[in-house]
Amino acid sequence: MRMQPVIPLAFGVVLSALYTLAQTSASATLKDTFEDAFYVGVAVNSSQITGADADGDALIVEQFNSITPENVMKWEVIHPRTDAYNFSVADKYVEFGQKHRMFIVGHNLCWHSQTPAWVFKDDKGNPLTRDALLQRLHDHIQTVVGRYKGKVQSWDVVNEALNEDGTMRQSQWQKIIGDDYVVKAFQYAHEADPAAQLNYNDYNLENSAKRKGAIELVKKLKAAGVPIAVVGSQAHLHLSTGTAADEEAAIEELSAAGVKVAITELDIDVLPAASGQTADVGVKIQENAKLNPYSKGLPREVQQQLTKRYADLFAVFWKHRDVLNRVTFWGTTDKTSWLNNWPVRGRTSYPLLFDRQGKPKPAFYAVLKVARK
């Protein structure tokens, strides 16, 4: 991945300009500002879905017009046992989106992670055959997508099927079924709801080798007659990597393959990198004070760098709004971001546009300004 230095600006000048914009944009929202360009979405957690986080809900309704569930539609939650589904919170999630007339994303149908071990075994604990696992995948997708047919507009059908070099990840899905499990999953989803928008979703598509693998997947799906509509670039970025230029290259090359592009899990980590450039949820690192340097607040120079990076990114998104379907943030506020506990537990993270009290950060106003130039 290309590395580019962050170019500092005069912080006082930037802050003054953003303060002026804040005064003249007190009622401006993300969803209204980008309404004619793309959906602006957010990942919602169980507390927000159930109403336990009233402040979070208010911010979601005010600022966003698309939602993605963090966990409640993942296999381990929605289908915990062979003979049992749990739709209680997922139903509330869909109802929330419908109530507020949002673009609703289902996340996700097929993934190597957060899938129970029983999925890949028979009743004697032996590995399933290819045909048996295909049937299990078919039944799961038919049941979940079928339940929300006409309600969930977009599905992340397959999540993170690629290695960093663009080859197929050796997951249980791949080992038992073969590479064509991706095609089968898309076929099953299309059968369950022919009108739904179907997505492939992955991280590190800023990496050219992995992006090439994603483009090859798109070609295989299209050759099989599968209606893949969107490739989702998660865009879990870091101040030191994943530049706006990297993201632009990803958008341009993916859209050239004949699909729309969505930014599906956007955040920008400002803390010291602890695990290399990855978003693998399986990575776990012990607490370490050296990896949590901003526990008492974000230094203004880092705040400035974060603000500039978000402005640069949204300038790219605005430029490519003709091919960009959606920009979704992975979390509502800094307080609820998954980066507080991944890959190092207990850190104080600052990756989003709203602070730990739900107030707009300078980056929020810088993002709004992009659409007004």
C-alpha positions in Angstrom: 0.0 0.0 0.0 1.4 3.4 -0.9 2.5 5.5 2.1 2.1 9.3 2.0 3.1 11.7 4.7 0.4 13.8 6.4 1.0 17.4 5.5 0.2 19.6 8.5 -1.9 22.8 8.1 -2.0 25.8 10.3 -4.3 24.5 13.0 -5.6 27.9 14.0 -6.6 28.7 10.4 -8.4 25.4 10.0 -10.1 25.6 13.3 -11.3 29.2 12.6 -12.7 28.1 9.2 -14.5 25.2 10.7 -15.9 27.3 13.5 -17.3 29.7 11.0 -18.9 26.8 9.1 -20.3 25.4 12.3 -22.0 28.7 13.1 -23.6 28.9 9.6 -24.5 25.2 9.5 -26.0 24.5 12.9 -28.8 22.5 11.4 -26.9 20.8 8.5 -26.9 17.0 8.5 -24.9 14.4 6.6 -28.0 12.9 5.0 -29.3 16.2 3.7 -25.9 17.5 2.5 -25.3 14.3 0.4 -28.9 13.5 -0.4 -28.4 13.8 -4.2 -25.0 12.1 -4.2 -25.2 8.9 -2.1 -26.7 7.4 1.0 -24.8 8.2 4.3 -25.2 5.3 6.6 -24.1 4.0 10.0 -23.6 0.7 11.7 -26.1 0.3 14.6 -25.6 -1.8 17.7 -28.1 -3.8 19.8 -28.6 -1.0 22.3 -29.6 1.4 19.6 -31.8 -1.2 17.9 -33.7 -1.9 21.1 -34.0 1.7 22.2 -31.7 1.4 25.2 -29.4 4.1 23.7 -31.8 6.9 23.2 -29.2 9.5 22.5 -27.6 7.3 19.9 -30.9 6.7 18.2 -31.6 10.4 18.0 -28.3 11.0 16.4 -28.8 8.2 13.9 -32.2 9.5 12.9 -30.9 13.1 12.6 -27.8 12.4 10.5 -28.2 9.2 8.5 -30.5 7.7 5.9 -29.1 4.2 5.8 -28.3 1.6 8.5 -26.3 -1.6 8.7 -26.5 -4.0 11.7 -23.2 -4.5 13.5 -24.0 -8.1 14.7 -27.6 -9.0 14.9 -27.9 -10.5 11.5 -24.7 -12.5 11.6 -25.1 -16.3 11.6 -24.2 -16.9 15.3 -26.9 -14.5 16.4 -29.7 -15.0 14.0 -29.3 -18.8 13.6 -27.5 -20.1 16.7 -28.6 -23.7 16.5 -29.5 -26.1 13.7 -33.2 -26.1 14.5 -33.6 -22.5 15.8 -33.6 -19.0 14.5 -33.6 -15.8 16.6 -35.2 -13.0 14.8 -36.1 -10.9 17.8 -33.5 -8.1 17.5 -33.2 -8.4 13.8 -36.9 -7.7 13.4 -36.5 -4.6 15.6 -33.6 -3.5 13.4 -35.7 -3.7 10.2 -38.7 -2.0 11.9 -36.4 0.9 13.0 -35.2 1.4 9.4 -38.7 1.2 8.0 -40.1 3.6 10.6 -37.5 6.2 9.7 -37.6 5.5 5.9 -34.0 4.4 5.7 -32.1 2.3 3.2 -31.7 -0.9 5.1 -28.7 -3.2 4.6 -28.5 -6.8 5.7 -25.1 -7.8 7.1 -24.2 -10.6 6.4 -25.2 -14.0 4.9 -22.0 -15.9 4.5 -18.7 -15.3 6.4 -15.9 -17.3 7.8 -16.2 -15.5 11.2 -19.0 -15.4 13.7 -20.5 -18.6 12.2 -21.1 -21.4 14.7 -19.0 -24.6 14.3 -22.1 -26.8 14.0 -22.8 -25.2 10.6 -19.9 -27.2 9.0 -20.6 -30.6 10.9 -23.3 -33.3 10.7 -25.2 -34.6 13.7 -22.2 -36.9 14.6 -19.7 -34.1 14.5 -18.1 -35.1 11.2 -17.4 -32.5 8.4 -20.4 -32.0 6.1 -20.2 -33.0 2.5 -20.2 -30.3 -0.2 -23.9 -31.0 -1.1 -24.9 -31.0 2.6 -23.2 -27.7 3.3 -24.6 -26.1 0.1 -28.1 -27.2 1.3 -27.5 -25.7 4.7 -26.3 -22.4 3.1 -29.3 -22.4 0.8 -31.8 -23.0 3.7 -30.2 -20.2 5.8 -30.3 -17.7 3.0 -33.8 -18.6 1.9 -35.0 -18.3 5.5 -33.3 -15.0 6.4 -33.6 -13.1 3.1 -37.1 -14.5 2.6 -38.2 -13.2 6.0 -37.2 -9.6 5.0 -38.0 -9.7 1.3 -39.1 -6.3 0.2 -37.9 -4.7 3.5 -34.1 -5.1 3.4 -33.0 -3.4 0.2 -29.4 -4.5 0.2 -27.6 -7.6 1.4 -23.9 -8.2 2.0 -24.1 -11.7 0.6 -20.5 -12.9 1.1 -18.0 -11.2 3.5 -14.2 -11.3 3.3 -13.7 -14.2 1.0 -10.2 -13.1 0.0 -6.6 -13.3 1.4 -4.4 -10.2 1.2 -2.8 -11.4 -2.0 -6.2 -11.7 -3.7 -6.4 -15.5 -3.6 -9.4 -17.2 -2.0 -9.4 -17.5 1.8 -9.1 -21.1 3.0 -12.3 -20.9 5.1 -14.5 -23.8 5.9 -16.8 -22.6 3.1 -14.0 -22.8 0.6 -12.5 -26.1 1.9 -15.8 -28.0 1.8 -17.6 -26.5 -1.1 -14.9 -25.0 -3.2 -14.4 -21.5 -4.7 -17.8 -21.6 -6.2 -19.5 -21.2 -2.8 -19.5 -17.4 -3.5 -21.5 -17.9 -6.7 -23.9 -20.3 -5.0 -24.5 -17.8 -2.1 -25.3 -15.0 -4.6 -27.6 -17.3 -6.5 -29.5 -18.3 -3.4 -29.9 -14.7 -2.3 -31.2 -13.7 -5.7 -33.7 -16.5 -5.6 -34.9 -15.4 -2.2 -35.4 -11.8 -3.2 -34.9 -11.0 -6.9 -35.3 -7.2 -6.2 -32.6 -7.0 -3.5 -29.3 -5.3 -4.2 -26.5 -7.9 -3.7 -23.0 -7.0 -2.5 -19.6 -8.5 -2.0 -17.9 -6.9 1.0 -14.2 -6.9 2.0 -11.5 -4.9 3.7 -8.1 -3.6 2.5 -9.3 -3.2 -1.1 -7.0 -0.2 -1.1 -4.4 -3.0 -1.5 -4.0 -3.5 -5.3 -3.4 -7.3 -5.0 -6.5 -7.8 -2.9 -8.5 -5.5 -5.2 -7.5 -7.5 -8.2 -8.9 -10.6 -6.5 -12.1 -8.8 -5.8 -12.4 -7.8 -9.5 -11.8 -11.4 -10.5 -14.6 -12.4 -8.2 -16.9 -9.9 -9.9 -16.0 -11.3 -13.3 -16.8 -14.9 -12.1 -20.1 -13.8 -10.7 -21.1 -12.0 -13.8 -20.0 -14.9 -16.0 -22.3 -17.2 -13.9 -25.2 -14.8 -14.5 -25.3 -13.6 -10.9 -26.6 -10.1 -10.5 -23.9 -8.6 -8.3 -24.6 -4.9 -8.0 -22.1 -3.5 -5.5 -18.6 -4.2 -4.2 -18.3 -2.9 -0.7 -14.9 -1.4 0.3 -14.9 -1.5 4.1 -12.4 1.3 4.4 -11.2 0.6 7.9 -8.4 3.1 7.5 -5.5 4.5 9.6 -3.9 7.9 9.6 -0.7 6.4 8.4 -2.2 4.2 5.7 -5.2 4.0 3.4 -4.9 7.5 1.9 -7.6 9.3 -0.1 -5.5 8.5 -3.3 -5.6 4.8 -2.3 -9.4 4.9 -1.9 -9.8 6.7 -5.2 -7.9 4.0 -7.0 -10.1 1.4 -5.4 -13.3 3.2 -6.5 -12.1 3.7 -10.0 -10.9 0.1 -10.6 -13.8 -1.6 -9.0 -16.4 0.5 -10.8 -14.6 -0.2 -14.1 -15.5 -3.9 -13.5 -19.2 -2.9 -14.0 -20.4 -2.5 -10.4 -21.3 0.3 -8.1 -19.1 0.8 -5.1 -20.1 1.3 -1.5 -17.9 2.5 1.4 -19.3 0.1 3.9 -17.5 0.3 7.3 -15.6 3.6 7.3 -13.5 4.7 10.2 -10.0 6.2 10.6 -7.9 4.8 13.5 -5.6 7.5 15.0 -4.0 5.2 17.6 -0.7 3.4 17.2 -1.0 0.5 14.8 -0.9 -2.8 16.6 -1.6 -5.5 14.1 -0.6 -4.3 10.7 -3.1 -3.3 8.0 -6.0 -5.6 8.7 -9.6 -5.7 9.9 -9.6 -9.3 10.8 -11.8 -9.6 13.9 -9.9 -12.6 15.0 -6.8 -10.5 15.9 -6.6 -10.0 19.7 -3.8 -8.1 21.5 -3.4 -7.6 25.2 -3.9 -4.2 26.8 -0.8 -2.0 26.6 -0.6 1.6 27.8 1.9 2.5 25.0 -0.9 1.6 22.5 -3.4 3.8 24.3 -1.7 7.2 24.3 -4.8 9.5 24.2 -6.8 8.2 27.1 -7.3 11.7 28.4 -8.1 13.4 25.1 -7.0 13.7 21.5 -4.1 16.1 20.9 -5.1 19.0 18.7 -2.5 18.2 16.0 -4.0 14.6 15.7 -7.5 16.1 15.6 -6.2 18.3 12.7 -4.8 15.3 10.8 -8.0 13.4 11.3 -10.0 16.4 10.0 -7.9 16.7 6.9 -8.0 13.0 6.1 -11.8 13.0 6.3 -12.0 16.1 4.1 -9.7 14.5 1.6 -11.7 11.2 1.6 -15.0 12.9 1.1 -13.6 15.0 -1.7 -12.9 11.7 -3.5 -16.4 10.4 -2.6 -18.0 13.6 -3.9 -16.0 13.4 -7.1 -17.1 9.8 -7.8 -20.7 10.2 -6.6 -21.9 8.8 -10.0 -20.6 5.3 -9.1 -20.7 5.5 -5.3 -23.8 3.9 -3.9 -23.3 4.5 -0.2 -20.9 5.7 2.5 -21.5 4.0 5.8 -19.6 4.7 9.1 -18.8 1.8 11.3 -20.3 3.2 14.5 -22.2 6.3 15.6 -19.8 8.0 18.0 -16.2 7.5 19.2 -17.6 6.0 22.4 -19.4 3.1 20.6 -16.7 2.4 18.0 -15.4 -1.2 17.9 -11.9 0.2 17.8 -12.1 0.9 21.6 -11.8 -2.9 22.0 -10.1 -4.1 18.8 -7.4 -5.2 18.3 -6.3 -4.0 21.7 -9.0 -4.1 24.4 -9.7 -1.1 26.5 -8.3 1.7 24.3 -9.8 5.2 23.9 -10.4 5.6 20.2 -11.4 8.6 18.1 -12.2 7.3 14.6 -15.5 8.9 13.8 -17.2 12.2 13.1 -18.9 12.5 16.5 -17.1 12.5 19.9 -17.8 10.4 23.0 -20.7 12.8 23.9 -22.2 12.6 20.5 -21.1 16.1 19.5 -19.8 16.9 16.0 -16.0 17.0 15.7 -14.1 19.4 13.4 -14.0 16.5 10.8 -17.8 16.6 10.7 -17.9 20.2 9.5 -15.0 19.6 7.1 -17.0 16.8 5.5 -20.0 19.0 5.1 -17.9 21.7 3.5 -16.8 19.3 0.7 -20.3 19.3 -0.9 -20.5 23.1 -0.8 -17.4 23.9 -2.8 
